[in-house]
Amino acid sequence: MLNVLLTTLPIFLLILLGWCFKRSPLLHESGWVALERVTYYVLFPCLLTTTLAEAQFGQFDIGAVAGAIGIAFTLISGLLLLVRAWISFDGPSFTSVFQGCLRMNTYIGLSIASTLYGSEGIAAAALVMAIIVPLVNVACVLVLAWFGTAAGGGIKGVVDACLKNPLILASFLGIALNYLGWGVIPLLTPMAHILGRAALPLGLLAVGAALSFRAAGAAGAIVAVTSAVKLLILPFATFAILQLLKAQGVETSIAVLFTGLPTATSSYILASQYGGDARLMASIISVQTLLSMVCLPLVITYLM
């Protein structure tokens, strides 16, 4: 446990540093918005594309990982829909709980994967993301379109959201380049590698900048239960299914890691755009990010 804490602590210190920077005169609000947009639309896609384009997929048990993630997410989604039917829960609040139980902060996941397993960890993480990101985006946008106050986007809204998601596009591009044997393109690939290296530190600073201790302090029982499902129950369910499938390897550890990550800050944007409960979403994001500093070392120590 001590080694795990020493390994993950620098990552969380970067997040807290981002929180400190946000409250300093270093950057104005518009500067942080620009930084987050560049990271999300340029740097992070470059990292995913180059990693997937050059990955050796033959070493990974893709079927078992995809199956375990799919089953675990389906079980949690079904349970949430059942709870929604039994409990007096307004639609917008339910969408935020749903996102809080399924979405993950990929900046934190990739940083930990890189720290623990190096380039192999990043490749496995990119593969896991290629499975999770489309699955989660489709599920969350469907729930937001159905239960949110801005409902009405329907299937077209889901398709548009997925086609405009830079992480999905970058994942598909990287897999396509890998399949075609174009993993390394002169000039473009080295440039993308340089851009990709900046994604993780800037992404972690952006995560910290989005933290709100005020929102965390306003959290209630709903946030606590949502956090327990996301940070503990979902990774344990994924681990149990992988054990039943007798899956082994770095990719299985990364699958467990990613299902135990705190909710992504982009969930707040989706909640605002699709009529979800944005205030509840902000509380969930902040509480889960803070709790993950304790929960993720436990997941890494005992489930990976």
C-alpha positions in Angstrom: 0.0 0.0 0.0 2.8 2.4 0.8 4.4 1.9 -2.6 1.1 2.5 -4.3 0.6 5.7 -2.3 4.0 7.0 -3.2 3.3 6.2 -6.9 -0.1 7.9 -7.1 0.6 10.8 -4.7 2.5 12.9 -7.4 -0.6 12.6 -9.7 -3.0 13.9 -7.0 -0.5 16.6 -6.0 -0.6 17.8 -9.6 -4.4 17.9 -9.3 -4.2 20.0 -6.1 -1.6 22.2 -7.8 -4.2 22.9 -10.5 -6.7 23.9 -7.8 -4.1 26.3 -6.4 -3.2 27.8 -9.8 -6.9 28.4 -10.6 -7.1 30.6 -7.5 -3.9 32.5 -8.3 -3.5 35.3 -10.8 -1.4 33.0 -13.0 -4.3 32.5 -15.5 -7.6 34.3 -16.0 -10.8 32.2 -16.3 -10.6 32.4 -20.1 -7.1 31.1 -20.0 -8.2 28.0 -18.1 -11.1 27.4 -20.6 -8.6 27.7 -23.5 -6.2 25.3 -21.8 -8.9 22.7 -21.2 -10.2 23.0 -24.8 -6.7 22.6 -26.3 -6.0 19.6 -24.0 -9.4 17.9 -24.8 -9.5 18.6 -28.6 -5.8 18.5 -29.5 -3.3 17.1 -27.0 -5.3 14.2 -25.7 -6.5 13.0 -29.1 -2.9 13.1 -30.3 -1.9 10.8 -27.4 -4.7 8.4 -28.0 -4.2 8.2 -31.8 -0.4 7.6 -31.7 -0.7 5.1 -28.8 -3.4 3.0 -30.6 -1.7 3.3 -34.0 1.5 1.8 -32.7 0.1 -0.7 -30.1 0.6 -4.4 -30.4 -3.0 -5.6 -29.9 -2.0 -9.2 -30.2 -0.7 -9.2 -26.7 -4.0 -8.1 -25.2 -7.0 -10.3 -24.3 -9.5 -7.8 -25.9 -12.5 -10.1 -25.8 -12.4 -10.7 -22.1 -11.8 -7.1 -21.3 -14.6 -5.9 -23.5 -16.9 -8.5 -22.2 -16.2 -7.7 -18.5 -16.6 -4.0 -19.0 -19.8 -4.4 -21.0 -21.4 -6.8 -18.4 -20.3 -4.6 -15.4 -21.7 -1.4 -17.0 -24.9 -3.1 -18.1 -25.5 -4.4 -14.5 -24.9 -1.0 -12.9 -27.0 0.7 -15.6 -29.9 -1.7 -15.1 -29.7 -1.3 -11.3 -29.8 2.5 -11.6 -32.9 2.3 -13.8 -34.6 0.0 -11.3 -33.8 2.4 -8.5 -35.2 5.2 -10.6 -38.5 3.3 -10.9 -38.8 2.6 -7.2 -37.6 5.9 -5.7 -39.1 9.4 -6.2 -36.2 10.8 -8.2 -36.6 13.7 -10.6 -35.3 13.2 -14.1 -32.4 15.8 -14.1 -31.1 14.5 -10.8 -31.2 10.9 -12.1 -29.1 11.9 -15.2 -26.4 13.3 -12.9 -26.4 10.2 -10.7 -26.2 8.0 -13.9 -23.2 9.9 -15.2 -21.6 9.9 -11.8 -21.8 6.1 -11.7 -20.4 5.4 -15.2 -18.2 8.2 -16.6 -14.5 8.3 -15.8 -11.7 10.8 -15.7 -9.4 9.5 -18.3 -6.6 12.0 -17.5 -6.2 10.4 -14.1 -6.4 6.9 -15.5 -3.8 7.4 -18.2 -1.4 9.1 -15.7 -1.7 6.2 -13.3 -1.4 3.6 -16.1 1.7 5.3 -17.4 3.3 5.5 -13.9 2.6 1.9 -13.1 3.2 0.1 -16.4 5.0 2.6 -18.8 4.3 2.5 -22.5 2.5 -0.9 -22.2 0.2 0.6 -19.6 -0.6 3.5 -21.9 -1.3 1.1 -24.8 -3.6 -1.0 -22.6 -5.3 2.2 -21.3 -5.9 3.4 -24.9 -7.5 0.0 -25.7 -9.7 0.1 -22.6 -10.7 3.7 -23.5 -11.6 2.6 -27.0 -14.1 0.2 -25.4 -15.4 2.4 -22.6 -15.6 5.9 -24.1 -18.2 5.1 -26.9 -20.1 2.8 -24.6 -20.4 5.4 -21.8 -21.1 8.3 -24.1 -23.9 6.5 -25.8 -25.5 5.4 -22.5 -25.2 8.8 -20.8 -26.4 10.8 -23.8 -29.4 8.5 -24.1 -30.3 8.9 -20.5 -29.8 12.7 -20.7 -31.9 12.9 -23.8 -34.7 10.8 -22.1 -34.7 12.2 -18.6 -33.2 15.6 -18.9 -35.2 18.8 -19.1 -33.7 19.5 -22.5 -34.9 16.1 -23.7 -35.8 15.6 -27.3 -32.5 15.0 -29.0 -33.3 11.3 -29.4 -31.1 9.0 -31.5 -29.9 11.9 -33.6 -28.6 13.7 -30.5 -26.8 10.5 -29.4 -25.2 10.0 -32.8 -24.2 13.7 -33.1 -22.6 13.7 -29.7 -20.6 10.6 -30.5 -19.4 11.8 -33.9 -18.3 15.1 -32.3 -16.5 13.5 -29.4 -12.7 13.9 -30.0 -11.8 10.9 -27.8 -14.0 8.6 -29.9 -12.7 10.0 -33.2 -9.1 9.7 -32.0 -9.6 6.1 -30.8 -11.1 5.0 -34.1 -8.4 6.8 -36.1 -5.7 5.2 -34.1 -7.2 1.7 -34.5 -7.7 2.3 -38.3 -4.1 3.4 -38.7 -2.9 0.3 -36.8 -5.1 -2.0 -38.9 -3.8 -0.4 -42.1 -0.1 -0.7 -41.0 0.3 3.1 -41.0 1.4 3.4 -37.3 4.2 5.7 -38.0 3.8 8.6 -40.5 6.9 10.7 -41.2 6.7 14.2 -39.6 3.1 13.8 -38.4 3.7 11.0 -35.9 6.7 12.7 -34.2 4.8 15.9 -34.0 1.8 14.1 -32.5 4.1 12.4 -30.0 5.3 15.8 -28.8 1.8 17.1 -28.4 0.6 14.0 -26.7 3.3 14.2 -24.0 1.8 17.5 -22.9 -1.7 16.0 -22.5 -1.3 14.3 -19.1 0.2 17.1 -16.9 -2.0 19.8 -18.4 -5.0 17.5 -18.1 -4.3 16.9 -14.4 -4.0 20.6 -13.8 -7.3 21.1 -15.6 -8.9 18.5 -13.3 -7.7 20.4 -10.3 -8.8 23.7 -11.6 -12.4 22.3 -11.9 -12.4 21.2 -8.3 -14.9 22.9 -6.0 -14.6 22.4 -2.3 -17.8 24.4 -1.8 -19.7 21.9 -4.1 -18.1 19.0 -2.2 -19.2 20.5 1.1 -22.8 20.7 -0.1 -22.9 17.0 -1.0 -25.5 14.8 0.6 -26.5 11.1 0.7 -27.1 10.9 -3.0 -23.5 12.0 -3.7 -22.2 9.5 -1.1 -24.0 6.6 -2.6 -23.1 7.5 -6.2 -19.5 7.8 -5.2 -19.5 4.4 -3.5 -21.0 2.8 -6.7 -18.4 4.5 -8.9 -15.3 4.2 -6.9 -15.8 0.8 -5.2 -18.7 -1.3 -6.5 -18.1 -0.9 -10.3 -14.4 -1.7 -10.1 -15.1 -4.7 -7.8 -17.8 -6.0 -10.3 -15.4 -5.6 -13.2 -12.7 -7.5 -11.2 -15.1 -10.3 -10.3 -16.2 -10.8 -13.9 -12.6 -10.8 -15.1 -11.8 -13.5 -12.5 -14.7 -15.6 -13.8 -13.4 -15.2 -17.3 -9.9 -16.2 -16.1 -8.5 -13.1 -17.8 -4.9 -12.0 -16.9 -2.5 -9.4 -18.0 -1.9 -5.7 -17.8 -5.1 -5.0 -19.8 -7.2 -6.6 -17.1 -5.6 -4.5 -14.4 -6.1 -1.3 -16.5 -9.8 -2.3 -17.0 -10.3 -2.4 -13.2 -8.4 0.8 -12.8 -10.5 2.7 -15.3 -13.9 1.5 -13.9 -12.8 2.8 -10.5 -11.8 6.3 -11.7 -13.8 9.4 -10.5 -16.3 11.0 -12.8 -15.0 13.2 -15.6 -15.3 17.0 -15.4 -16.9 16.9 -18.8 -20.0 15.4 -17.1 -20.8 18.9 -15.9 -20.9 20.3 -19.5 -23.2 17.5 -20.6 -25.5 18.0 -17.6 -25.7 21.7 -18.5 -26.3 21.1 -22.2 -28.9 18.4 -21.9 -30.9 19.6 -18.9 -29.4 17.5 -16.2 -28.9 18.7 -12.6 -25.6 20.6 -13.1 -25.3 21.6 -9.4 -25.6 18.0 -8.3 -23.1 17.0 -11.0 -20.6 19.5 -9.7 -20.9 18.0 -6.2 -20.4 14.5 -7.5 -17.4 15.4 -9.6 -15.6 17.2 -6.7 -16.4 14.6 -4.0 -15.4 11.7 -6.2 -12.1 13.4 -7.2 -11.2 13.9 -3.6 -12.3 10.5 -2.4 -10.4 8.8 -5.3 -7.2 9.9 -3.5 -8.1 7.2 -0.9 -10.2 4.8 -3.0 -7.8 4.4 -6.0 -4.9 3.2 -3.9 -7.2 0.6 -2.4 -8.4 -0.5 -5.8 -4.8 -0.7 -7.1 -3.5 -2.6 -4.1 -6.3 -5.2 -3.7 -8.0 -5.5 -7.2 -5.2 -5.0 -9.7 
